[in-house]
Amino acid sequence: MAEFMNAPAVLLVLHDVAPQTWDDYQPFVEAVDALGAVPMTWLVVPDFHKHNALDAHPAFCRVLSERVERGDELALHGYFHCDEGPMPGTPRDWFMRRVYTHEGEFYSLSCEDALARLHAGIDMFKRHHWPLEGFVAPAWLMSDGTREALRVLPLSYTSDPQHLYRLPDFSVIDAPGLVWSARSAWRRGVSKLLSDQREQRWRQASVIRLGLHPVDMRHEFSRNYWLRTLKRLLDEGRMPMTKAGWLASQDAIVGRVA
């Protein structure tokens, strides 16, 4: 048990999980399942772009329930995953909300508005009897109001591209992550170069996160990269875990030392 908790880990995280992205992910998930017991964290959007709300898709909800039974984790990933806030008022806001992403749903929300969407997401998880520990904002963008809201909710973690944060105090844990921009061939090429460099730099890291998006699955080059990288990290002895599972293992290590 001690060796299990101390082993370096790899966390496979599927972003933007929704009925309309399942066709993208399904072949990859089947390929991962064929590798053996590789738990995944699924970042679930309750009503992706205000189309096809999860509650209207019982068959897909059953898929998610079956994944929980297999040992996967479901985390809340925004509510609509689209940014419908007022027009950006500063150059920085314009860049973050119109160049970096158009999906920064929680980037400018007040605490009240963030709480309303977070409560709605939590309630949806409860209706389906899905355990819930984590929230990840779309594009990892959170307003001060969102952070304030997360401090008063029964959630245990959130994250950004390179860290996990324990709630409610936002204590930071290094958790480096690989993520691609796969919308065009040149972006996929640059993403591959950067990911190879980062993986080498992080060889001694206690955990590496693989952050996949549906667009990655639509191109053979990026899809194959993620599967090869996962296999290699597993072959190197990294333990596949969910985000919540890895955090629990860190708590156990701290408790044992104390």
C-alpha positions, 0 to 999 in steps of 0.5 A: 500500500505504501508503494502504491501511494508513493508511486509517481502518477499519471492522471488522464483527464477528458475535458468538455464531456457532453452528449455531443462530444461522446462520438469524439471520445468513444473510440479513444476511451475504448482504446484506453479500456483495452490497456487495462484498469486505467481510471479517468477523470471526466470533466462533465458539462451539464448543458454544453453551449445550451444544447442537449442538456445532460438530463435530456440524454438518459442513455449518455447519463447511463454511460457516465454512471457506468464509468463511475462504477468502473472507478472513474471520476466525474467532475463539474466543468462549468455549466454551459461552457460558453461565455455570454458575459458583457463585452470585454471592457479592457484589452486584457479581458478582450484577449482572454475572452475573444482570443485565448478562448470564447468559452471562459464562462466563469471568467467574469461572473459575480459570486452570486451568479457563480453560486447559481451555476455551481449549485445547479451543477451540484444538483444535477450530480445529486440527481444522478447519484454521481459523487462530486469532489472537483470543479474545473472552470472552462479554460481554467478561467475564474473570476474573484467571484467564482473563487469566493463562491468555491470557498463556501461549497462542498467541493474539495478541489479545483485546478489550473493547467499546472496546479491543483488547489484544495478547497476551501482555502485554495492551497496549491499543489504542483501538478504539471499538465500537458494540453494541446491546441489542436485546431490546425496542423501548425498548432498540433505540430507546435503542441507536440514539440512543447509537450515533448520538451515539458515531459522531459522536464517533468520526468521526476514529477510526482504526477503528470496530468494529460488534459485531452479535449474533443478536438484532439480526438478528431485528428489522428496525429493528436489522438495517437500522441495521447494514446502513445504518451499514456502507454509510455508513462504507464510503461515507465511505472506511473500509476494511473489515478483520478484527480480525486484519487491522487489527492486522497493518496497525498492526504494518506501520505501526510497522515502517515508521516504525521 
